[in-house]
Amino acid sequence: MAELIRRLPGAVLRNCLLLAGEFAAIWLLQGPEGAWIPVLLAVFVLGAAVPHGTDAEFVARTSVALLAVAVAVAGGITWDRHTLHDRGREEQAIVIERTVVEDGSTTAPSLRLRTEAGRDLPGPVAKDLPVGARLKVTVDPDGPAWSVGGRPDGPRWPALGTGVLILLQTVLVGRITLRRHRA
């Protein structure tokens, strides 16, 4: 029991460090134009490094790292949806450019949008509409988040999914840190 209590601060510190890194990633990934690949790669590396000093093997480290990436992605989706639900404003957007994206054997249309207020919306939209067509979008007046369609409902299910992933990660990091070392 004394050994378990001695390892407890390390488990709490490792989990808090990982949660802080994930929160920073969520903050950096706001909106559709975030630097997804480098940020998620950094979260993966942080997740794999958190069990350092334990006897965690490859599978355990990779599991923690993948859970960390999943928490960052789910948290980013939840944050954007919550933002649009709380303070999103419905506006009309106009298709200003239509391109065709080729993906090997298939082609798909890609649109760039601008709101009637003159704001360019970052990121392509995978719909097939002609240039000049109008569609309803919901935009965050104070940030980069936006989505096609009306104002979304509250992010109940994405928030629940994010919470479950955080709980699984906390249990896994705690289990890795608190288990007895092999002799």
N, C-alpha and C positions, 0 to 999 in steps of 0.2 A: 504494500500500500504506500509506503514511503517513497518507493521508486516511481510509482504512478504520479504521486503529488509532485515529485521533483521534475517530471517531464511535462506536466500540465502547462506551465508558462510558455514552454517552447511550442506546444500545440496551439495555444491561443495566439502567440506572436506570428507563427507561420500562417494561420488562417487570416488574421488581420492584415498581414502584408499582402496576401493574395487578394483579399477583398478590396484593399486600397488600389492595387494595380488594376483590378477589373473596373472599379469606379472611374479611374482615370481613363481607361479605354472607352468606357461608355460615354464619357464626356467628350473625348476626342472624335468619336464616331457619330456625333449628332448630325442628322440630316443625311440625304442620300449621297453626298459627295465626300464623305469622310475618307481618310487614308486607310482603308480596310486592311489591306494585306500587311503593311508594316506594323500596324497597331496590333492586329491579331497574332502576328508572328511574335511580337514582343510579349504578349500575354501568354502565348504557348511556352516560350522560353522561361518566363517567370514561373509559370505553373510547374514546369519540369524541374526548376531549381529549388522550389520551396521545400521539397522533402530532403534537401541536402543535409547531411549529418545524421540521417536515419539509415536503416538498412533496406530502404525501399529499392526494389529492382526496377527494371525497364517498364514492365506492365503497370506497376503502381504509379510511377512517375508520369508515364504517358496518359494514364487515366486522369490524374490530377490536371495535367496540362489541357487535355481535351475538355474536361469539365470547366476549366477556367475560360477557355475560348467560348464554350456554349453559354456560360453565364454572361460574358461580355456581349455576345450577339443578341441573346434574348433580352438582356437589360437595355441595350440600345433600341431594340424594337419597341419595348415597353415604354421607354422614356419618350420616344418620338410620338407614339400613339397617345400617351397621356397628355403630352403637350398639345397635340392637335385637338384632343377631346376638351381640354380645359380652356384654351384660349385661341383655338383655330378659328379662322375666318373664311367663310365660303366666298369664292370669287370665280369669275369666268376667266378661263385661259384660252388663248388663241394659239393654234399650231403655227409656228413660224418657220419650221423646217421639217422636211420629211426625207429620211434616208432609208436605204435598204441595207441591212446588215447581213453579210453572208457568213454562215457558220458551217463551212465544209460543204455539205450536200443540201442544206436548206437556206432559205432567205427569210428574213423577218423584218417588218417595218419598224422604224425607230423615229420617234418624234421629239422635237424640242419645243417647249412651251414658254409663253410669256403671258403674264396676267394683264388684264385691262389697265391695271395701275402702272404697268411698265416694268414689273419685276420679272427677270428671267429665272425660270425654275431649273435648277441644276439636275442633271441626270436625264437620260433618255426615257421615254415612255413607250412600251411595247404595245401600241394600238395601231390600227390601220385607219387613219383619217387623212383627208386631204389638207394641204396647206390652207390656212384661213378658217378651218373648222373650229368650233368652240366646244369646250367641255368644262364641266364644273370641277374645281379643285378646292381643297382646303389647305390654307397656308398658315404658318405661324408668323404673325406680324413682327415678332422680335427675334426670330431665329431662322435657321435653315430648313426646318422640318416642313414637309408638305406631302400631300397625297392626292391622288385622283379620286374624285367623288365627293360626297357630302361629308359632313363632320362625323368622325368615327365614334362609336360607342366607347365607354370606358374600357381600359385595357385589363379587364378582370382575368381572362384566361392567360394572356401573355405574362401578367404579373404573377399569377399562380405558378406558371411554368418556370419563371425565373426564380421564384422562391424555392421551388422543389429542387432545382439545380443547385442553388446555394446550400440548401440543407444536405444534399448528397455530397457536395464538395466538402462541407464542414465535417461530416461524418468520416469521409475518406481520409482527409488530412489528419483528423484526430486519431483515427485508427492507425494510420501509418506512424504517427509520432508517439503514440502512447503504448504501442505493442512492445513486448519484451524483445530485446535483441537476441539474436541467435548466438549460441555459444560455440 
